[in-house]
Amino acid sequence: MSNGNGGPGGPVIIAKGLSKKFDEEYAVREVSLEIYPGQIFGFIGPSGCGKTSTVRLLTGYYSPTEGEAHVFGQSSIKLKDKERRRIGYMPQLFALYPDLTVWENLNFSASLYGMGLFRGRRLKKILDFVDLNEDRRKLTSQISGGMQRRLSLAAAMVHEPDILFLDEPTAGIDPILRKKFWDYFQELRNQGRTLFVTTQYVSEAAYCDRIGVMVEGSLLCVDTPEGLRKKAYGGDIVDITTEENQQLDLNYFHQLSELPFLKGRPKLIDENKVRVLVEEASTAIPTLIEFTNSKNIVVKSIEEYAPPFEDVFVHLVKKEEETS
């Protein structure tokens, strides 16, 4: 593991055995992870599993009961003002002032981060980014919930931080705006920012570079989206779809099952589609094409199947329960 100095190429966020107890209950238990610059790290799990508590530990809002957290190579509970100005934080609940306008709230947030008086151009740019510039004179109490979420995001990034902690940024907003938020996040990532995004929407894992799966206060695993799928199912999934007039018989299944690179038995999805588990889809598909050709099977398609992340999450939790 890196020494956590936050230098070029090294992790900018590190947790080692990070735990937090409230009374006698663990909200977070032995979380260890490393996050590198220019990544979207998705922290995924159901409500109440410890995601927000982990964010508060990483940002220094909570002191750990056990373990430690480092941001930019510094202990999160000892961060100096210089390091704190490199961090943006969007809380789960709306925390701005309802009696101030959109512009006044953003201007106030900028002043808290020590931005200079001549910041009008930056404020306009960030409001353009979240599509709120035309609403800048409206009282915050008079804008929609989705607009309030966009304003919270603008306030978190107005000072151009290197790291953004976004706690449930897409909670309670419609699917169209959720997709727009992820477009924002990916644009920020492309600018070189590091984003730590918590969400209970498991499908949002597809937008992330790496994902941590959180269950009941413990970090189940950390991997890429593709790595999580493989971890959940034990390999890659390939669908073989035949033409409608070419129904699959039992003899075909028996011969398919004997292929050495298959893991487990083929699964019939419908009368023209069979699903198989393999180690690597990219190497298995050419062999499957040769096999179907040799059996005179008229194939419509042979392609990798990517299960939805809701199913991946369920499989990962089940596997953990079976091994614990």
N, C-alpha and C positions, 0 to 999 in steps of 0.2 A: 504493500500500500504506500502511496505517495506520502511525503512528509507534510503535505497540505499547505505548501507555501503560496499557493494561488498564482504561481508564476506561469509563463507561457507554456501551454501544453498540459499543465497540471490541473487537478480538480479545483474548482472555485468553491465548492460546497462539500464538506465531509462530515459524516456522522459515524461515530464509533461507539457501539453498544449503548446508544442513546435511549434512556428510559425516563419516564415521568410518572410519579405516583401522586394521587390525590387521596388523602387519608390512607386506607390500606389497599386501594384499587389502582392497578396500573392502567393509565390511559395510553401509554406508549411503552413498549417493552423491547429493549435490545435492538434498536434499529441501527443498521450500519449501511452506509451507501456513499458513493462518490458521484459527483455531477461535474461535467466538464464544460468549458466555455462554449457558447454558441449552440446549445442543445435546448430542446423542449423536453423537460422531464415531467412525465405525467404521473401523478400520485393518485392511484385509483382505488376505490373501495366504498362500501356502503356507508350511509350516514352513521356517525357515532363510532367509527372504527379507529379514530385517533389521528386522522389526517390534519385537522386544524391544530391539535396539540403539537404535532411534529413541526408544523410551520412555525408555531410560536417558540419552540425550542431552537429551531435553526436561526430565527431572527433575533434571539436573545430576549424575547418577551417573557419566557419562562426559563428558570434555571433547572438543569436536569437533576433528577434524583440520582441517576447513575449515568456513566458514560460522558461523552463530550461532543460538541459540535463546533466546526470551524467554517468560517466564511472568509474568503480572501486570505487564508492562512492565519486568521486571528480567531480566538475563542469568541463564539457568538455573544456571550454575556459580557465580553470586554471590548467590544468593537468601539473604536474611536469615531468621532464625528466624521472624519474623512472617509472611513469605510462605510459608515451608515448612509452617507450621501450617495454612495454607489449602489444602494439597494432601494427598490420600490416595493411597496406592499399594498395589495388590494385585499381588504378584509372580506369575509363572507357576508357580513351585514353592512348595509349602507351607513356610512359614518360621516357624511358631509352635512352641511347646514341647510335645512329646508327654507329658511328665510333669506338666504343669499341667492343671487342669480347663478347661473351656470358659470359665467365668466368670473364672478366674485369668488366662488368656491375654488375654482382652478387657480386664480391669482393668489388666494390665501395659501393654498397648498404649496405653490411655488415659493412663497415667502418663508414657509416653514423649512424648506430645503435650502434656504440661503441664496436663492437665485437673485440676481441683481435687479435694479429698478427697471432697466430697459429690457424687459422680458416679453413685451407685447407680441413680437413676431413669433416667439416660441409658443406662446399660449394659442395664438391663432393657428399655427401649424398643427399643434396637437389636437385642437378642436376639429380641424379639417380631417385629421386622421380618423377620428371616431365619429365623423359626420354630425357634429353638434354646433358647428360655427354659426349656422343660421338661427340656432336656439339659444345663443349665448346670453341674451338679455332676459330669458325666462327665469322665474323663480324655480328653484330646484323642487319645491313642493308641488309645482304645477306641471312637471314633466312626467312621462310614463316610467314605469319600473325599468323597462329596457334601456331607456335613455339615462336613467340614474346609474345603471350598471356601466354604461359607456363612459359616463362622467367619472365614476370611481376608477375606471381603468386609466382615463386621461390623467387624473390626479396622481395615480401611482407612477406614471412614467413621464410626467411633465419635466422632471429634472434630468432626463436621459440616463437612467440608472443602467449599470452593467448587468445587474441581476434583478429579475422581477419575481416576487412571490405572489401568486394569484390564487386566493382561496375560494374555491367554488365559483369562479367568475361567470359560469354559464347556468348557474342554478336558477330555476324558475323563469327562464326566458324561452321564447318560442324557437323552434328548430332553425328558422331562417336566420335569426339573430345569432344563435349559437354558432352556425357555420361562419357568419361574418366575424365573430370574435376569433375563431380559429384562423381565419384569414389574416386578421391583425397579428395574432401570435406568431404565425409563420413568417410574416413580413419582418417582425421584430427580431426573430431568430436569424433571418437572412441578413439583418444589419449587424449581427454579431452578439446580440444580447443572449443571456441565459435565462430561461423561464422555468420556474417550478410551479406547476399547475395542478391543483387538487380538483378532483371531480368524482361524482358518484355515477356519472354517465359512462358506463364501461365502453360503449361504442367509440368514445372520444380517444381511446387508446390509439386508434388508427392515425391520428394527427401528430403523435409524439415520436421523438427519436428514441427515447428509452422510457420504460414504464416500471414503476414500483407498485406492486399489488399489496394492499394493506387489508388485513383481516383481524378484527378484535385486538387491535393494538400492536400486532406483530407484522413485520414486513415478510410476506410470503416469498417473494422473489423479485428480482430486477432483471429486465431483459429488453431487447428490441421487440416491436410488435410481432415480427416473424418468429423470433425466439420464443416468445410466450406461447404462440400457437403450437410450436413444435414441442415445447415442454408439457403443454396440456395434453396433447394427443400421442406423444411419443414418436412423432415423425411428421412427414408431409402427407396431405390427403390429395388423391387424384381421382377425378370422375371420368369414367369411360361411358360415353353416350353413343348408342348405336342408332342407325336409321330405324324408323318406325316399323318397317316390315321385317326387321331382323331381331326378333325377340331372343332373349338369352335363355339357354337351357341348363339343366343341372350338370351335364357333361362339361360345358364351358366353365362353370364355376369350379368344378373339381380340378380342371387343368390350370385355371388361373391361380387357384390356391397353392399349387405346387411350385409356382415361380419363387425362386430362393430369396428374392429381395422384398417380397411382401411381408408385412408385419401383421399377423392375425389373419382372419378370414375376410374375404370380400363381403361387402354389404349391398344388398339389392335395394336401390332407392325407388325405382319403379320398373316396369317391364322392359324399359330400354336404357336403364342407367344403373351402373354398378360403381360402388365407391371402394377404393382400396387405400390402405395405409402403407407408405413406403418411407425409407430413410431420407432420400433426397429426390424431390419431384423432377428436378432438371435431368438427372441421370436415369430415372426410372421411365419417364415418358417415351424416349426413343425405343426402349426395349419393349414397352407395352404396345407400341405401334407395330413393331416387328411381330410380336405374338399374335395380335389380332389379324394382321395380314396373313400369317401362316395358317390361321384357322378359318380364313375366308369370312371373317366377321366384317360387315360393312359398317364402318365407324363414322359417326357424325362429328365427334370431337373427343379428344383426350386432353384434359387440362387440369391444372392444379385448382383445388377448391380451398377457399379461405373461409373458415367458419366465422360467423359473427363473434365479436369479442364478448358478448353476453354469454355465449356458450363456452368460450375459452375460460372465462372467469369461473363459471360453475365447475368445469372440469378441474381447474387448478385447485379450487377449494376442496373438491371431493378427493383428489389425490392426496392433499395434505391431511385430510381427516383419516384416510385409510392408512397412512404411514405414521401418524402420531399416536 
